[in-house]
Amino acid sequence: MDLEQKTRGLGKSCALLIVIAGMERYAFKGVASNLVTYLTDVVKMSNSRAAKTVNTWAGFTSMLPLFSAPLADAYWDRFFTILASSSVYFVGLVGLTWTAFAGSRSATKTISAYFLYSSLCLVSIGLGVLNPSLQAFGADQLDHDLNKEFELLSGDQKDAKATRKTQFFQWWYFGVCAGSLLGVTVMAYIQDTFGWVLGFAIPGIAMFLLILLFLSGCGIYVYGAGAGSKTKTTPTPFEKILKLIKGAVVKKKKKKQGSKYTLADEEDLDAMELELQERPLCKCDDDAEAEDIETASTTPQQMDDESSKTGFSGLDTIKLVLRLLPIWTMLLMFAVIFQLPATFFTKQGMTMKRNIGSSFKIPPATLQSTITLSIILLMPLYEKILIPVTKRIKNNGQGISVMERMGVGMFLSIIAIVIAAMVERKRLDISQKVKSLPDYDPETVPFSIFWLLPQYILLGISDIFTVVGMQEFFYAEVPVRMRTMGFALYTSVFGVGGFVSAGLISVVEAYSTSTGEGQNWFADDLSEARLDKYYWLLALTSTISFVVYVVLCKYFKSSSSDQGSEEEKEKAPK
């Protein structure tokens, strides 16, 4: 293979989908990053209710891929799934724009609230289906390009193929980060300066252009076989779990009825019951009958052999998911902390000194861009310096392990929330001191918004360790046919984290208002609120999660290490 083929760029379809992914992030971040300001200033929600609404919406949005991704993989055509979900996404953004327009023209809050929640729900549904489908569709284009160029793989060709895959994912990540940056910075300024009608209309226009751009690539896309094809495939682990449950139910019924089976052991009985569940109760077409006869003739031993070849049985899959649950649970507090930049951090910034010069004011939501910037700027240092240094220190080929990576990120997030509590305490002290001054401004505390930067930057650095580590961890710990489940487990951490955050706010608010002082930690007047106490509470709970996580890591055995030890045993001389 020559150098030109090794360094060849991505195909047109891949490049187009990367642009589309960036446009989608621009539209989403343009709404999500500053939504709490819209809810408090325009819809007139309280700070606590606005935060709970944003966290619940973010959690619902993050949880949807857990259900939509398996359906999209199994039953839906990816092209039309992307087209339909992006259209739903667009309708939701149009509804948000209409809500802002109606709010500016009318004081009817009931209609605005109804359309607000409906529109946000449509955006969530559209995004929850679009994201996994778009990523899978992009991977289809890449696989086709690579298979076409590298038909017979030599050693150099394998390296070139791996390089092209790395190049694709790097550019995909760059497109997502670029879209997020533009959405946070540009849209926050437009919303604070020119109003919310234009601030929601522009993401809607971007989504409409995304649909047109996606349709313009119809002639260059590669279309897979799709889920509608009748090609018989090996049952997925989801199907195996369902069959295992069905088999257990049938087994109990058979025992009650006193059925007579003379199979060798319990595993044969389970296998036969699962086999019976696959057979239809009605007569179908000839192909289905032939398939039915073939299934009926399969012996339990053959089914065991097939299961061993294709991966995991249903029971093994359930055990695997349950094995990951403790680690998954300990990561929830990290996700709760990551809900703060779009909620209370932004509300804090609104009360602080934001002037640059005499006329320009920094939109508080734009500080969220420092998280993305930290990731973009420090990721190369992470790969080029930290990983090689840890490899030398630990004297192995891996360097810092995936679980150590996640632990470092969790620890940094705890430091970030401790700094946030100290900065908020300082802001409250200054707010109390200036109340007695004659030129007191109740809306602005003479405390620079740039004091919030350390906590944002630390969250960005912790993102590099924990979020990237989570993706690799769940990807490596699930069987090959559960890659979608691995992605969904990673996404669901932030989804459930959003719900946990909303529930925690409700509990803390009920507790703080029920005490003798009656001081609401989330009071609308932030000079009277006690966000610092809430931050200290998060720091405490996160520390407990971190300690438990460290203990779990000592006893957790990676599936990859287990496979490696088994291979070593097989290779060992007998």
Secondary structure, DSSP 8 states (H G I E B T S, - for coil): --HHHHT----HHHHHHHHHHHHHHHHHHHHHTTHHHHHHHTS---HHHHHHHHHHHHHHHHHHHHHHHHHHHHTS-HHHHHHHHHHHHHHHHHHHHHHHHHHHH---HHHHHHHHHHHHHHHHHHHHHHHHHHHHHHHHHHHHHHHHH-SS--HHHHHHHHHHHHHHHHHHHHHHHHHHHHHHHHHHHHHHHH-HHHHHHHHHHHHHHHHHHHHHTTTT------TTS-------HHHHHHHHHHHHHHHHHHHHHT-----SSHHHHHHHHHHHHHS-SS---HHHHHHHHHHHT--HHHHHHHHHHHS--HHHHHHHHHHHHHHHHHTHHHHHHTTSTTTHHHHHHHTEE-EETTTEE--GGGGGHHHHHHHHHHHHHIIIIIHHHHHHHHTSSS-S-HHHHHHHHHHHHHHHHHHHHHHHHHHHHHHHHGGGSTT--TT-EEEEGGGGHHHHHHHHHHHHHHHHHHHHHHHHHS-GGGHHHHHHHHHHHHHHHHHHHHHHHHHHHHHHHHSSS---TT-SSTTT--HHHHHHHHHHHHHHHHHHHHHHHHH---HHHHHHHHHHHHHS--
